[in-house]
Amino acid sequence: MNKLKLSYLLDAVIGLAFLLSGVTGLAFLLMGEGGYQGGRNPGFATAMLGLSRGTWSDLHTLGSVVMIAGVVVHIVLHWNWIVCATKKMLPRRAGRAQGQACEVIV
């Protein structure tokens, strides 16, 4: 698999994980306060769309972990580009070695 296809697939996974995390986060907002609260919370066992609060929480955690892992892999795959772009943006200091030229494609 070439780098373009890998990046596209990785970005799609990150995007889907972001959507999952966002939708489950909105579900928590709509369900109200969570937590058992010593039995004083009538909304503790609230279900939404047939899924319990615990299932929503598990989906939220899964989506978030996948998104974080995807972003870390994305940064590793594009590390050379990040370094080259940073070098191009920073002003040159006197006496700093020129080093290897970077080609940054945006």
N, C-alpha and C positions, 0 to 999 in steps of 0.2 A: 504494500500500500504506500503510495507516495505521500509526501508531506502535506500537500493540498487536501487530499481526501481525508487524511488523518485529522487535520485541523478542522475541517468541516464537520466530521463526525463528532469530534470532541466538543465543538461549539454547540452542536445540536443537543448533545447529552447535557451540557451545562445549562442550555436554555430550557430544556424540559425539567431539569432538577429545580431551576429557578421558579418555573411555573408551579410545580408541585409544592415547593416551599411557600410560595406566595398564596396559593389557593388555600392551603391548610392554615396559614397564618390568618387569612380572612375568616375562615371557619371558626377559629378560636375567638376572634373579635365578635362574631355573631352569636356564639354560644354563651357568652357572658363569662363571669368569673369561674375559674376552675379551682380544683382542690377540694379535699374532703371537708376541711374546716371543722373537724370534730363532729361531723354529722349535721352541722347547721346550714349547709349549702344545698338547697333543693335542686340546683342545676348541676350537681356533681355528676350524675349519671346521664346527663343530657346526650341524646343521640342526634346527629344531623345527617340527613341523606342515608339513614340506615347504618351509619358508622358511629361507634362509641367514641368518647373523648380520648380514650387510650389509643384507639386505632388512628385517630387524627394525629395524635402526638407522635406515634411511631412513624407515620408517613411524613410528617414535618421533619423529624430528625433524619430519616433516611434521605429525603430530598436535600436537606442542608449538608449532610456529610458528602453525598455524591457531588454536590455543587462545589464544595470546598476542595475535594480531591481533584475535580476537573480543572479548577482554576490553578491549582498547584502544578498539575501536569502541563497545562497551557503555558504557564510561566516558564517551566523547564524547557519546553519545546521552542519557545521564542526568546530564550535568554540572550542569544547573540544579537538579535534585533534590538532588545531592550538596552544592552550595553552600547551598541553602535548609535542608537537614537539618543541616548543620554550623553554620549561623547559629543555628538553633533550639536546638542542644545547648550552644553556648558561652554563658557568662554575659555579660550586658550590662555594658559598662564605662560609667562616667559620662563624658559628653561625646561618646560615640560617636553618630554620626548614625544615625537610625532606618532610613533608606533605604526601599526597596521591600519591602512585605510578601510573605512567601513562604507558599505553601500546600503543605505536605508531606503527601502521601497515602501511607500505608504499606500 
